[in-house]
């Protein structure tokens, strides 16, 4: 399917003159704001800004995720710079943040809003987005969103790029890296990791690290990082290796004092080194993709609250609490999914369909 789309796309002449690499010539960028609804609970409007060169050619989609309690306005510079490099850049406001409706839930259904942003963009721009080349980059809490998407939607994104991200919200809380964010987390979830361990279990991607085996991961941090301690990412990488998910190999970019470039916590506005990081991950984003990410036909997946693949979904209650393990077999006409671990005893709903089912393989 994707190969056919690419052949059709090659037949469309360029409307703008693009140069490979950093220089872009004679290109006008289109900016719009999308409004869409959650496919889980109908929350609307959810808003996202999109910037791209409307030239009728299929381009990679790159979602840009704001930080913890941030908004799409924080990554406006990213949209301008990245779209000028040849991607469709899309920045959602998660529910309850920026201009989006609803209640923000700190790593719960707000992560599912990212999936809905992808579907909204594909529906709005079918002649501009390569549906086989979907990607995600985020900062801090947005870097945590990138990690959560890779384990909760394991066959959706080709590349997930996490700058000083959060792989375990309970571990982040206990680190004391951001006491102000701890207060926000308690208010959003109604308690601490000690009082609500199951809520934080659903927000811990480390046990599910082996789910992230279909796409490429890029991690950026500085050795002097304290706000989101990198030990969380090191634990995620160690678990992924322990569980045997070694390909494609994650790309780890760590800076230190004296380096020409430093991956200092923040946004790229006023921090040109973060803009320079594009040279390290954009080649993977821009590379042609012959097909979408593919899970093995038979396997085992960890469910941190909920899981959405192209063939099936698994939900523990409302997706806000608990962790389970499932084994699946997609070799037949209908997927077979078996719950093999559910230590919290949560009600499990397995849906043999998916909002991603319409995407090409």
Secondary structure, 3 states (H helix, E strand, C coil): CHHHHHHHHHCCCCCCCECCCCCECCCCCEEEEEEECCCCCCCCCEEEEEEECCCCCCEEEEEEECCCCCCHHHHHHHHHHHHCCCCEEEEECCCCCCCCCCCCCCCCHHHHHHHHHHHHHHHHCCCCEEEEEEEEEEECHHHHHHHHHHHHCCCCCCEEEEECCCCEHHHHHHHCCCHHHHHHHHHHHCCCCCCCHHHHHCCECHHHHHHCCCCEEEEEEECCCCCCCCHHHHHHHHHHHHCCCCCCCCEEEEECCCCCCCCCCCCCCCCHHHHHCHHHHHHHHHCCCCCCCCCCCEEEEEEECEEECCCCEEEECCCCCCEEEEEEECCCCCCEEEEEECCCCCCEEEECCCCCCCCCC
